[in-house]
């Protein structure tokens, strides 16, 4: 399958022209702290995926079971290399809402890997905004990237489509209002 948008780096820094055509969205502004050379080096190791792409475009995905039910269906790719920027990750999940890729979740284990991934994010995008006690976020109108680290050397990185997640939350709110 042809992937056109590197899932961590360009989503918040600079999207390619082909990504603009596929999503219909303008390219996010370039991150001032990332050099073109650094972006290119990182890009070689990062997973490629389209936010907003239909599920049918993805090959070799396996449904993933989650403890709680949701309107977002999660999948993994069993043959996927589990490294980003030279750091090991324990899993990558692709979340689809209404058949469109709305988020990518990366799970990281081990203090060295967590700090390495966090370092990649801060070198690429600059300091994040504090989202919670143990979370940093980077956002633009189309994408939200969230890094959350737990005390015992476990972290998650979530890249999400801001418009699709907003649709999901609006649908949940409407369902709650109808039930009340």
N, C-alpha and C positions, 0 to 999 in steps of 0.2 A: 504494500500500500504506500502511496506517496503521501508523505507528511510534509506540510509546508510551514509550520510555525513551531519553532523550538519552544517547548512548554515553559521553561523558566526564564530564560534570558530575554528574548524579544517581546514577550508578552507585556513586559513593563518598560522595556527600553526602546526597541525599534523593530517594528514589524516589516516584513518584506512586502513589496508591491503585490505579489500573488496572494499574500494573506489578506491584504485589504480587499482584493477583488472577491475572495471567497466569503468573507464575513460581512462585507458591505460597510465596514466601520473604518474610520480614519486610523492611521497608524498612531500608536501611543508616542508621546514625546520621548526623545532619546534621553537616557540617563546620563547626566553630566559627569558622574564619577567613573563610568566605564569607558575604557579606550577601545578603539576598533580592534586592535590586536587582541586585547583581553577578551572581548566579546567573541572573536573568532575562535580563540583557544577553548573557551568554555563551550561554545556551540558544538564543538566536535564531540563532547561528552554528554550533552543533555538530550533527554528524550524529546522526540518531535510529536506534536499532536495539534490538532485544530480544536479550539474551543468553538462550539456551535456546529461542529460537523455532525452529520447523521451517523447513527450507530452502524448502518449498513456499509459505511466506508471503511470500517475497522475490521481487520482480519485477525483470526486466531484469538479472539477474546473468549474468556470463560466466565460465566456468571459467578459472582462472589456472594456468599451468604453473610448477612449482617444481623446483629442481635436485635435491632429494632427495624420495623418496617418503615418504608419511606417511599415517596413517589420518585425518588432518585434511585435508579438501578446501577449497581456497581459491578465492574468487570475487571479481571486481571488478564495479563498476557503471560502464559506460563514460560515462554521461551525468551522473555525479555532479560537483557543484561541488567543486573541490579547495581549499577554504579552511576554516580553523577559527579563530574569534576574530579574523578579519582577516589571518591569516597563511597564506601559501601552503603547501600540502602537495603532494608529488609523487605520492602514491597512497594509496588506502584499500583494504584487502583484508579480506574477511569469511571467517573460518575456521569450518567445520562439522565436528563430530565426531558420527558416527552420526546425521547428518541434522539436528543441532541447532546453532544458532549458539553457538560456544564462545569465539570471540575476534574482535576487530577490531584490525587492524594499520594504523597511520598512519605513512607515511614522509614525512620532512621534509628539505628540502635548503636549505642556505644558513645561515650563522651567525645572521643577523637573524631568520629564521623559526624556527630551533631555539631560540634564546634567548627569542623571543616565546612559543612554545608552552610552553616550560619555565616561563616567568613566569606564564602562565595557570594552570598546574598548581599552582605553589607559592602563588599568591595565593588560589586556590580551596581547596586542601586543606592548606595549610601545608607545612612542610618534609617531604620524603620521607625514607624510611629508605634508607640506603646498601645497595644490592643487589650491587654490584660496583664496580670502580674507576670506571667511567663510567656507572653506572646508579643511578637512584633509583626507589623503589617506594612505592606507597600501597596498603594492603590492608584488606579487611574480610572476614567469613566468606563472602560471596557473590562478591566481585569483587577482582581484582588489577589494578592499573594500573602499568605499568612504562615508564619513560622511559630510553632508552639513547642516549647521544650519542657519536659517533665523532669522532676528532680533526679531520677535514677538513670540518666543517660539515654532517654528516649525522646525523639522529636518527630513532629509531623510538619510537612510543608504542603499547603493546599493552594493550588492555583485555581481560581474560579472565575467564570464569566459573570461579571456584575449584572448584566441584563437578565440572564437566565436564572440566576439565583434570586433576583428580585421577583421574577415571575413565580418561582417556586414559593417564596414567602407570601406573596399576594394570594396565591391559591390556597395555601394553608390557613391564612387569616380569613379568607372568605368561607372556607369550610368550617372553621371555628365559629364564625358569626352565624352561619346557618344552623349549626348544632345547638347554639344557645337559645 
